[in-house]
Amino acid sequence: MESFWLAVTALGRDEVFIVVLALYTWLWNPGGGRRLGVVFALSYLVNSALKYGLNLGRPFTADPGLASEAARATAGGPGLPSGHAQMAATLWGGIAAQLRRPALWLVAGVIVALIAASRLALHVHYPSDVMVGLLLGVAFAVLAGRVAFAGTGTLRWAVPLGALVVAAFLPAGTPREYGAGLGLFAGFLFVRPDFLPPRDVAGRVIVGVLGLAVVFAVFFALGALPSAVKDLGLVRALRYAVLVLVAVEGVPLLLRRWLPRHAAAPERRAAEAVS
């Protein structure tokens, strides 16, 4: 049974979130994908601040035999709140909140519930860890369905630049999540998805396959940098900001045959998401 829960909990990995957020942005809702990306980054930063600020242990801290080695490998950092539960609720709940379709609410609820349950079944979180994570995730999901971020003017570059400046001054030894979160926030706030999703199945398949190939090629290439360099706060933030730029602006440029530019695309898709 543990193998089942390990497979379920893997749905809460960063790589899965990258895939879902990229496909959602390319194939369904470009403007909504940007807004969800900004909120996802904020949720990630809040989770990291609480987790490392509170520095509370996990169930296996006092009893190492409670969780298997494979289960413990899925648990990074302190316990409260559960990052898997919070980020899954933010992502899937945010998509459902933007598109507002009953079937999506059901799918999102099932996925989030399974991921949350896996953290308990694997004994890597206390129920309170998971509950707080879910509550925070739902709050950010609601925010993703309602908020609108400035798309032009000074805020486009000033706020992302400020996030990168903060990352540059992170003390040595700061958990990696802070740099990653600041980079995601800067990247998503800066990008402008001015393309329309493909309307046919073949186009969606081509964009999904080729787009993910490009994104993960960049992801692994940046991850191959020497540890002494890539673990610096600013470098880590830049890695994730560049990844967002490649996904939201680079891929549509490369695949413009299937992702045509449209000046009104972000506004139109945003209107469709809240209609």
TAJORA-V839789 format. One record per backbone hydrogen bond with DSSP energy under -1.0 kcal/mol. CO is the residue of the C=O (numbers start at 1). NH is the residue of the N-H. If there is no record, write none. Layout:
CO & NH
CO & NH
This chain:
1 & 5
2 & 6
3 & 7
4 & 8
5 & 9
6 & 10
8 & 11
9 & 12
10 & 13
13 & 17
14 & 18
15 & 19
16 & 20
17 & 21
18 & 22
19 & 23
20 & 24
21 & 25
22 & 26
23 & 27
24 & 28
24 & 29
29 & 33
30 & 34
31 & 35
32 & 36
33 & 37
34 & 38
35 & 39
36 & 40
37 & 41
38 & 42
39 & 43
40 & 44
41 & 45
42 & 46
43 & 47
44 & 48
45 & 49
46 & 50
47 & 51
48 & 52
49 & 53
50 & 54
51 & 55
56 & 79
58 & 61
63 & 66
68 & 72
69 & 73
71 & 74
72 & 75
82 & 86
83 & 87
84 & 88
85 & 89
86 & 90
87 & 91
88 & 92
89 & 93
90 & 94
91 & 95
92 & 96
93 & 97
94 & 98
95 & 99
96 & 100
101 & 105
102 & 106
103 & 107
104 & 108
105 & 109
106 & 110
107 & 111
108 & 112
109 & 113
110 & 114
111 & 115
112 & 116
113 & 117
114 & 118
115 & 119
117 & 121
118 & 122
119 & 124
119 & 125
120 & 123
126 & 130
127 & 131
128 & 132
129 & 82
129 & 133
130 & 134
131 & 135
132 & 136
133 & 137
134 & 138
135 & 139
136 & 140
137 & 141
138 & 142
139 & 143
140 & 144
141 & 145
143 & 147
153 & 156
154 & 157
154 & 158
157 & 161
158 & 162
159 & 163
160 & 164
161 & 165
162 & 166
163 & 167
164 & 168
167 & 170
171 & 174
175 & 178
176 & 180
177 & 181
178 & 182
179 & 183
180 & 184
181 & 185
182 & 186
183 & 187
184 & 188
185 & 189
186 & 190
187 & 191
192 & 194
194 & 262
200 & 204
201 & 205
202 & 206
203 & 207
204 & 208
205 & 209
206 & 210
207 & 211
208 & 212
209 & 213
210 & 214
211 & 215
212 & 216
213 & 217
214 & 218
215 & 219
216 & 220
217 & 221
218 & 222
219 & 223
222 & 225
226 & 229
226 & 230
227 & 231
229 & 232
232 & 236
233 & 237
234 & 238
235 & 239
236 & 240
237 & 241
238 & 242
239 & 243
240 & 244
241 & 245
242 & 246
243 & 247
244 & 248
245 & 249
245 & 250
246 & 251
249 & 253
250 & 254
251 & 255
255 & 258
255 & 259
260 & 196
262 & 265
264 & 268
265 & 269
266 & 270
267 & 271
268 & 272
269 & 273
270 & 274
